[in-house]
Amino acid sequence: MINFTLDKNELTRLADAGFPKALDRALELTAREVTGNIGREAPVDEGSLHGSWHSKKLGFASYGIWSRVKYRWWVHEGTGIYGPHKRPIVPIRAKFLRFEIGGKIIFAKSVKGQKPNRYIDRAIKRTTGRLQGFVDRAIRETLV
């Protein structure tokens, strides 16, 4: 799950004005936008990560955004010397790592890892510029 914070002043304005439906709608629009932006910002190799993100309403004013792709956080946070442990990747059960790049088989005793690609952070940042528009739209839609 991804957690991010919206402007509390805008949410409070909706709640105080007695617009719970508008608040819920604004959050729905935001969750859908974040989900779409994650898909647009995610790196595309085979397309597994790119198209794997989903959102779902969990309850009033609560939405979840997730992906079941196992390596989603590794891409975002980095691996090996670039990741949280800051150590090269080494084999555990064999003498060498074996992987394929461009159809060529590679053997190595260790690899540096992958630099982080902060695609989720970029997606959230892209969305924050549209929050006011979502609030305005939600108010218009729920007042009709």
C-alpha positions as CSV (number, residue, x, y, z in Angstrom):
1,M,0.0,0.0,0.0
2,I,1.1,3.6,-0.6
3,N,0.5,6.2,2.0
4,F,0.5,9.9,1.2
5,T,-1.0,13.0,2.8
6,L,-3.4,15.5,1.3
7,D,-3.7,19.1,2.3
8,K,-5.6,18.9,5.6
9,N,-6.9,22.4,5.2
10,E,-8.8,21.4,2.0
11,L,-10.1,18.2,3.5
12,T,-11.2,20.0,6.7
13,R,-12.9,22.6,4.5
14,L,-15.0,19.9,2.8
15,A,-15.8,18.1,6.1
16,D,-16.7,21.4,7.9
17,A,-18.9,22.5,5.1
18,G,-20.9,19.4,5.6
19,F,-19.8,17.8,2.3
20,P,-18.9,14.2,3.2
21,K,-19.8,13.1,-0.3
22,A,-17.6,15.8,-1.8
23,L,-14.7,14.7,0.5
24,D,-15.1,11.1,-0.5
25,R,-15.4,12.0,-4.2
26,A,-12.2,14.3,-4.1
27,L,-10.3,11.4,-2.5
28,E,-11.6,9.0,-5.2
29,L,-10.4,11.3,-8.0
30,T,-7.1,11.7,-6.2
31,A,-6.6,7.9,-5.8
32,R,-7.5,7.3,-9.5
33,E,-5.0,10.0,-10.6
34,V,-2.2,8.7,-8.4
35,T,-2.8,5.1,-9.7
36,G,-2.7,6.3,-13.3
37,N,0.4,8.4,-12.7
38,I,2.2,5.5,-11.1
39,G,1.5,3.5,-14.2
40,R,2.8,6.4,-16.4
41,E,5.9,6.9,-14.3
42,A,6.8,3.2,-13.8
43,P,9.7,2.0,-16.0
44,V,8.5,-0.2,-18.8
45,D,10.6,-3.3,-19.7
46,E,8.1,-6.1,-20.2
47,G,5.2,-4.0,-18.9
48,S,4.5,-6.0,-15.8
49,L,5.2,-3.2,-13.3
50,H,3.7,-0.5,-15.5
51,G,0.3,-2.1,-15.7
52,S,0.1,-3.7,-12.3
53,W,-1.2,-0.8,-10.1
54,H,-4.8,-0.8,-8.9
55,S,-6.9,1.3,-6.5
56,K,-9.9,0.4,-4.4
57,K,-12.2,2.1,-2.0
58,L,-11.6,0.7,1.5
59,G,-14.2,2.7,3.3
60,F,-15.4,6.2,3.7
61,A,-12.6,8.6,2.6
62,S,-10.2,5.7,2.4
63,Y,-8.6,4.3,-0.7
64,G,-5.9,1.7,-1.2
65,I,-3.3,1.7,-4.1
66,W,-1.3,-1.5,-4.6
67,S,0.6,-3.7,-7.0
68,R,1.3,-7.4,-6.6
69,V,4.5,-7.3,-8.6
70,K,7.1,-8.5,-6.2
71,Y,9.9,-6.2,-7.4
72,R,7.9,-2.9,-7.2
73,W,9.7,-1.6,-4.2
74,W,13.1,-2.8,-5.3
75,V,12.8,-0.7,-8.4
76,H,11.6,2.3,-6.4
77,E,14.1,2.0,-3.5
78,G,17.1,0.5,-5.4
79,T,19.0,-2.7,-4.7
80,G,22.6,-3.7,-3.7
81,I,24.9,-0.8,-2.9
82,Y,22.1,1.6,-4.0
83,G,19.4,0.0,-1.8
84,P,18.7,0.2,1.9
85,H,21.4,-2.3,3.0
86,K,24.2,-0.6,0.9
87,R,25.9,-3.9,0.1
88,P,26.7,-5.6,-3.3
89,I,24.4,-8.5,-4.3
90,V,26.3,-11.8,-4.0
91,P,25.2,-15.4,-4.6
92,I,23.8,-17.3,-1.6
93,R,23.7,-20.9,-2.8
94,A,26.2,-20.9,-5.7
95,K,29.6,-19.6,-6.6
96,F,28.3,-17.2,-9.2
97,L,25.2,-15.1,-10.0
98,R,23.7,-16.0,-13.4
99,F,21.5,-13.7,-15.4
100,E,20.7,-12.7,-19.0
101,I,21.1,-9.2,-20.5
102,G,20.2,-8.7,-24.2
103,G,20.2,-12.4,-24.9
104,K,23.7,-12.8,-23.4
105,I,24.2,-15.0,-20.3
106,I,26.3,-13.3,-17.6
107,F,28.1,-14.9,-14.7
108,A,29.4,-12.7,-11.8
109,K,30.6,-13.1,-8.3
110,S,28.7,-9.9,-7.3
111,V,26.8,-7.0,-8.8
112,K,26.4,-3.4,-7.6
113,G,22.6,-3.6,-7.9
114,Q,20.0,-1.2,-9.4
115,K,19.9,2.5,-8.7
116,P,16.5,3.7,-7.3
117,N,13.9,4.9,-9.7
118,R,11.5,7.0,-7.6
119,Y,8.5,6.5,-9.9
120,I,6.0,6.5,-7.0
121,D,7.3,9.7,-5.6
122,R,7.1,11.3,-9.1
123,A,3.5,10.1,-9.5
124,I,2.4,11.6,-6.2
125,K,4.2,14.9,-7.0
126,R,2.4,15.0,-10.4
127,T,-0.9,14.5,-8.6
128,T,-0.5,17.2,-5.9
129,G,-0.8,19.9,-8.5
130,R,-4.3,18.8,-9.4
131,L,-5.7,18.4,-5.9
132,Q,-7.5,21.8,-5.9
133,G,-9.2,20.9,-9.1
134,F,-10.3,17.6,-7.7
135,V,-11.8,19.3,-4.6
136,D,-13.6,21.9,-6.8
137,R,-14.9,19.2,-9.2
138,A,-16.1,17.1,-6.2
139,I,-18.0,20.0,-4.8
140,R,-19.7,20.8,-8.1
141,E,-20.6,17.1,-8.7
142,T,-22.1,16.5,-5.3
143,L,-24.1,19.8,-5.1
144,V,-26.0,18.9,-8.2
